[in-house]
Structure formats: structure tokens, C-alpha cells
Amino acid sequence: MHLPNEKDAQPFLDNLFRRETRKLASVLTQTFSARNLELPEDVMQDTLLKLLHVGSTAVIQNPIAWLFAAARNKALDVAMKGNSY
């Protein structure tokens, strides 16, 4: 599935973010622990931007699964680098 064109991308991302944000925040908070709540938010925003960029040029079969996997990988990268985003 290609993501919508630029005109329709914002409503698509808004809907995706609205539906999945609590679950994704929970997963990322577990990864980072609750001591730094800004990191999960930063990772979520970064991942949504990446989804928009990648989805405009590639076929993503399951955007929700891609979103969770990419966010988790980014969270782990940040955690391994000493929580400096």
C-alpha cells in the first residue's frame, strides 16, 4: 500500500496517529522506562515523518506494523546511545 499523496497525507497520518498513539506510546515508554517521557514522543514524531517519506516511494503492506517496528527500532537505537536523542 502506498501512502496517500501529499494532499491526503495529513488526514491519513492524523487518523493513524489518533488510532495508534496510545498503544505506541505504551510500547515506547516500556522501552525507555517512564523516567523520560519526552523520548517516546520524539521517537513517535520522527517515526511518523519517516513513514510519510518511505511510504511515498515504497509499498508498505501494513503501515501499522511498520510504524511499530520502526518506532521500536528507533527507541532501541536511542536507548543504546545513552538516551540522547
FENGIVEN-V434706 format. One record per backbone hydrogen bond with DSSP energy under -1.0 kcal/mol. CO is the residue of the C=O (numbers start at 1). NH is the residue of the N-H. Records with the same first field share a line. If there is no record, write none. Layout:
# FENGIVEN-V434706
CO: NH  NH
This chain:
# FENGIVEN-V434706
1: 60
5: 9
8: 12
9: 13
10: 14
11: 15
12: 16
13: 17
14: 18
15: 19
16: 20
17: 21
20: 24
21: 25
22: 26
23: 27
24: 28
25: 29
26: 30
27: 31
28: 32
29: 33
38: 42
39: 43
40: 44
41: 45
42: 46
43: 47
44: 48
45: 49
46: 50
47: 51
48: 52
49: 53
50: 54
51: 55
54: 57  58
55: 3
62: 66
63: 67
64: 68
65: 69
66: 70
67: 71
68: 72
69: 73
70: 74
71: 75
72: 76
73: 77
74: 78
75: 79
76: 80
77: 81
78: 83
79: 82
